[in-house]
Every structure is written in C-alpha cells, then in structure tokens.
C-alpha cells in the first residue's frame, strides 16, 4: 500500500499563495481595494508590498475592482477580518519580525504563546485570589504574565464595545492590592469574565478560519492557475491513500488519481459554501499546557487541535487505514522476511512539527512500513531531523535510518 502524507509545503511547491504571509497580504489589500477610488488603486498597484503578492492575486484585485462590489463572500471576509483580534495580533508579529517561517504551524505557535500566557495569568491569579493581602506572590514568569495581561486587555476592550462587559477588565497587579479580589467582578480571573474572554477568543479564531476558508476556496482555488506537477509525486506508481494536513483540494484537482484512492483531510478542507457554525477546518494548538493541572487545560480545550478534530469530525479515516494495514501485516507476517516492507509512506511538504504528534507518530512508527521523507534544502533536512527526534526519540530514529534497507529514508526534492 502506498500512502502519501502532505502538508502546506505541497501547495507551496505548486506555487500556490497559501502561506500565512500570502493570506495576511490579501487581507491587507482586500480592505484597501474595496474602499478606494481609481486614483488610490493606481497608487496601490505600484506599491512594493502589492507587487510581492502572487501575480494571479494581483490580477484578481485589479479585475475585481473593475467589477461591482456586491460580492457575498468578499463582503463577509471583510466584515470578519476588519477587527479580528488574531489577525491584528499576527500583523503585529510580522511587523516585529517575530514570525520567521512560512507555514501555518507558525500561526499556531503564536496562538500557543497567547494561550499559554493567558493560562499562566489565570492560574497565577486564581492562586493569589485565595490568599489574603500581604501573602500574595509575584509572578515567577514576569514576561508571560505581562503578555497575558496585555492580550487580555485588548480582548476586554473589544467586549466593552460589544456590550458584553460593562467596563474594561482591571489588570492591576493583585500582589500590590489590599483589596479582596475574590469579591470583584472586573478582573480577568473572575470565572464569569475569564469565560467571556476565552469564548471571544474562540469566536475570533472561528472567524479567522472562515476568512481563510473563503480565501483558499474562493480566491486561490478559482483564480490561481497551477502550471506544474511535481516529479517526485508523479514517480509514485500508485497512491492508495492520501492523508492531507492542508485545507485545499490541490492533489485531487491536478493529479490523475484513481477512483479507489481514499482521502483523509486531517484539518478539514476549505469550503466557501459552509457558514461559520458549520466550517470543518481545524486551526489550533497541541502540546502546550501543564498536564499536571487538568482543570486549567479544560478552560482552553477549544483551542486544542485534537478537540477540534473530534468536534468537527475531521481526520478520522486514517485510523481505519492503520487498522487495515495492521491486519494485513498480521496475515503476511509469517510468509515474509522480517526486513520486508509491505507499505510505503511518503511525506511531502510536511514539517513534521510536534503539533500533530499523535498522528505523525503512529504513521512513522507503523510496522512493516518504509517511510520516505522529502526535504527541500539542507536547512529543511536539518529541521526535519530535529523534529523527528521530538516525535519518535533519537534512539528510534538512529536505529531506523541505517543499514541496506532502512525503515526511514530522507530524499531531496527534485527541482
């Protein structure tokens, strides 16, 4: 059996503008073009940042401006993105050059930092709220505490504007106060208010996902032409299963696949025709919270990718695939040699980041399966080795990359 596992690097290899920078660049200009006149457009279209966009996306803007502006999906995207907490935060990160890479895991790592800070702030203040004035402790991680307060402040201001909170939440340092904070309702660690903050952040994350959904399915898929197929993918004789961590149908759209090929979209697929409540795209985090404190983890469980996969019913077919493979392994185990592989699993354009550890670990360590990992450059090669160590451990990696018939093979992408 041949299984192909793809990540966002697969789309990028086809010259598709699907990186987080492409998405944010589109968001920036869609508002500008929609609210501008002809004179402003002439200025925008010559700007370096605009010219840095994919050429098909540039043409999309210029074409759309010439048409009427009563576009249902673009209006929806503009409405949802115009004051989105997460989008504003990501733009600030880019301005400060905090996000280094191109993939969606870089977004997810930033979401992780925010949620970790809020979790830390809440845990610290919950603890101090049980103590009497004079016995309270300062935060041991001042940076994380301050980051949590600043982000909480931004969200609380928005909730005041929406009349969900009566006034901005007070983030005065609890240690310096003589007040019994357990009786106050205007502080983040108050249960009702922290729940409102978490709920709003989750709603904003769903709005971000909806914007991404419209961008990928309505703008990119319908307007960006794919001119090339990948030689390394074409050389795979037959792909029986596709496990995709992307939000797109790129593989299905351009390759001559067999009718019996099975697809499993781990993080869901962009579909502009679904509303926010029914979107099935997963964008979140894993592996970040203090596992010793399960009550705190449950406060932020909606941001966890495994929770979203269950709730949105994505990424479940691969389990059945693994069961079939293990059954076949058992049937043929007595008739083949111990170093014979029955399955080939190819990873193309996937970072092997720990955010998807639960799934990746099962695939890579699957018995009787040879793993081929494609890498783009020497730096990419180094990063994938480092990520594999985090996923499966250095002992398992070392014992499976050597010999005449190794289980794990690294292969440079054909350029």
Buried (B, 14 or more C-beta within 10 A) or exposed (E): BBBBBBBBBBBBBBBBBBBBBBBBBBBBBBEBBBEBEEEEBEEBBEEEEBEEBBEBBBEBBBEBBEEEEEBEBBEBBBEBBEEBBBBBBBBEBEEEEEBEBBBBBBBBBBBBBBBBBBBBBBBBBBEBBEBEBEEBEEBEBEEBBBBBBEBBBEBBEBBBEEEBBEEEBBBEBBBEBEEEBEEBEBBBBBEEBBEBBBEBBBBBBBBBBBBBBBBBBBBBBEBBEEEEEBEBBEEBEEBBBBBBBBBBBBBBEBBEBEEEBBBBBBBBBBBBEBEEEEBBBBBBBBBBBEEEEEEBBEBBBBBBBBBBBEEBEBBEBBEEBBEEBEEBBEEEEEEEEEEEBBBBBBBBBBBBBBBBBBBBBEBBBBEBBBBBBBBBEEEBBEBBBEBBBEBBEEEBBEEBBEEEEBBBBBBEBEE
